[in-house]
Amino acid sequence: MSTQEPTQNPLPRVGETAQMSRTVTETDVVLFAGVTGDMNPAHMDAVAAAAGPFGGRVAHGMLTAGLVSAVLAMRLPGPGTIYLTQSLRFVRPVRIGDTVTARVEVVEVMERRRRVRLATTATNQDGETVLDGEAVVMVPAAG
Ligand SMILES: C[C@@H](O)CC(=O)SCCNC(=O)CCNC(=O)[C@H](O)C(C)(C)COP(=O)(O)OP(=O)(O)OC[C@H]1O[C@@H](n2cnc3c(N)ncnc32)[C@H](O)[C@@H]1OP(=O)(O)O
């Protein structure tokens, strides 16, 4: 019989950062439209989108936001993370072929309730911010 306490998932520290990059493809946009049902012509119809505010098709804003979710889940805090809240500002459009880097930075750790607040941003290949916001997540003690 073991008398050892079970180990807990570690909480991150304020100032820790993580990021992931992805080049957004035609396939990404079409698959995202199919999964969500968001067939907005701004994403799916080149002719209609050409007459729109961006002069062409753009990626779904929530696809870009999904890249933030991926960083939270896979890097920081990492696997097991549970989303609680996420604010978002879509600052610039993301076009097919753009390489988006989603980045998160820990700004507050609430140890007792195992909650973490993070600044969340995404930039394009030119270093321009395309999305910013803030997330609060829970880091379960186990799992
Ligand atoms: C439903 C889905 O299918 C649709 C999508 O997913 S569309 C894809 C996701 N969205 C985007 O790609 C939009 C990207 N955003 C932009 O390109 C720009 O924000 C804009 C062109 C929409 C507006 O830019 P601009 O005209 O330059 O605006 P200003 O800088 O002049 O600001 C005017 C005021 O508006 C405020 N503001 C601007 N952008 C945002 C934003 N994303 N969220 C909240 N507020 C925004 C800005 O702060 C100014 O406010 P102020 O009080 O006057 O300072």
The ligand as a MOL file (V3000), in Angstrom:
LIG
                    3D

  0  0  0     0  0            999 V3000
M  V30 BEGIN CTAB
M  V30 COUNTS 54 56 0 0 0
M  V30 BEGIN ATOM
M  V30 1 C -19.8920 35.7090 -38.3510 0
M  V30 2 C -18.6470 35.2280 -39.0740 0
M  V30 3 O -19.0100 34.3480 -40.1090 0
M  V30 4 C -17.9560 36.4230 -39.6730 0
M  V30 5 C -16.4970 36.4050 -39.4820 0
M  V30 6 O -15.9280 35.5500 -38.8690 0
M  V30 7 S -15.6460 37.7280 -40.1950 0
M  V30 8 C -13.9610 37.3690 -39.7960 0
M  V30 9 C -13.5440 37.8790 -38.4590 0
M  V30 10 N -13.5480 39.3230 -38.3840 0
M  V30 11 C -12.6080 40.0750 -38.9840 0
M  V30 12 O -11.7640 39.5910 -39.6890 0
M  V30 13 C -12.6640 41.5520 -38.7250 0
M  V30 14 C -11.2720 42.1140 -38.5350 0
M  V30 15 N -11.3640 43.4790 -38.0890 0
M  V30 16 C -11.0380 44.5270 -38.8580 0
M  V30 17 O -10.5890 44.3480 -39.9800 0
M  V30 18 C -11.2350 45.8900 -38.2700 0
M  V30 19 O -11.4690 45.7830 -36.8930 0
M  V30 20 C -12.4260 46.6240 -38.9060 0
M  V30 21 C -12.1490 46.8620 -40.3910 0
M  V30 22 C -13.7190 45.8470 -38.7390 0
M  V30 23 C -12.5730 47.9680 -38.1890 0
M  V30 24 O -11.3770 48.6350 -38.3140 0
M  V30 25 P -11.3920 50.2130 -38.4560 0
M  V30 26 O -12.4600 50.6750 -39.3590 0
M  V30 27 O -9.9980 50.5790 -38.7670 0
M  V30 28 O -11.8140 50.6420 -37.0290 0
M  V30 29 P -11.1460 51.7930 -36.2590 0
M  V30 30 O -9.7460 51.4400 -35.9270 0
M  V30 31 O -11.3640 53.0580 -37.0470 0
M  V30 32 O -11.9510 51.8540 -34.9270 0
M  V30 33 C -13.2170 52.4590 -34.8820 0
M  V30 34 C -13.8240 52.1020 -33.5400 0
M  V30 35 O -14.2400 50.7120 -33.5690 0
M  V30 36 C -13.4870 50.0170 -32.5740 0
M  V30 37 N -13.1150 48.7200 -33.1050 0
M  V30 38 C -12.4590 48.4840 -34.2490 0
M  V30 39 N -12.3220 47.1680 -34.4150 0
M  V30 40 C -12.8850 46.5940 -33.3380 0
M  V30 41 C -13.0610 45.2570 -32.9200 0
M  V30 42 N -12.6050 44.2380 -33.6570 0
M  V30 43 N -13.7090 45.0080 -31.7770 0
M  V30 44 C -14.1510 45.9900 -31.0060 0
M  V30 45 N -14.0360 47.3090 -31.3510 0
M  V30 46 C -13.4080 47.5750 -32.4940 0
M  V30 47 C -12.2710 50.8440 -32.2730 0
M  V30 48 O -11.8050 50.6110 -30.9770 0
M  V30 49 C -12.8380 52.2370 -32.3930 0
M  V30 50 O -13.5680 52.5890 -31.2250 0
M  V30 51 P -13.4220 54.0210 -30.6080 0
M  V30 52 O -14.3350 53.9910 -29.4080 0
M  V30 53 O -13.8620 54.9710 -31.6630 0
M  V30 54 O -11.9790 54.1420 -30.2650 0
M  V30 END ATOM
M  V30 BEGIN BOND
M  V30 1 1 1 2
M  V30 2 1 2 3
M  V30 3 1 2 4
M  V30 4 1 4 5
M  V30 5 2 5 6
M  V30 6 1 5 7
M  V30 7 1 7 8
M  V30 8 1 8 9
M  V30 9 1 9 10
M  V30 10 1 10 11
M  V30 11 2 11 12
M  V30 12 1 11 13
M  V30 13 1 13 14
M  V30 14 1 14 15
M  V30 15 1 15 16
M  V30 16 2 16 17
M  V30 17 1 16 18
M  V30 18 1 18 19
M  V30 19 1 18 20
M  V30 20 1 20 21
M  V30 21 1 20 22
M  V30 22 1 20 23
M  V30 23 1 23 24
M  V30 24 1 24 25
M  V30 25 2 25 26
M  V30 26 1 25 27
M  V30 27 1 25 28
M  V30 28 1 28 29
M  V30 29 2 29 30
M  V30 30 1 29 31
M  V30 31 1 29 32
M  V30 32 1 32 33
M  V30 33 1 33 34
M  V30 34 1 34 35
M  V30 35 1 34 49
M  V30 36 1 35 36
M  V30 37 1 36 37
M  V30 38 1 36 47
M  V30 39 1 37 38
M  V30 40 1 37 46
M  V30 41 2 38 39
M  V30 42 1 39 40
M  V30 43 1 40 41
M  V30 44 2 40 46
M  V30 45 1 41 42
M  V30 46 2 41 43
M  V30 47 1 43 44
M  V30 48 2 44 45
M  V30 49 1 45 46
M  V30 50 1 47 48
M  V30 51 1 47 49
M  V30 52 1 49 50
M  V30 53 1 50 51
M  V30 54 2 51 52
M  V30 55 1 51 53
M  V30 56 1 51 54
M  V30 END BOND
M  V30 END CTAB
M  END
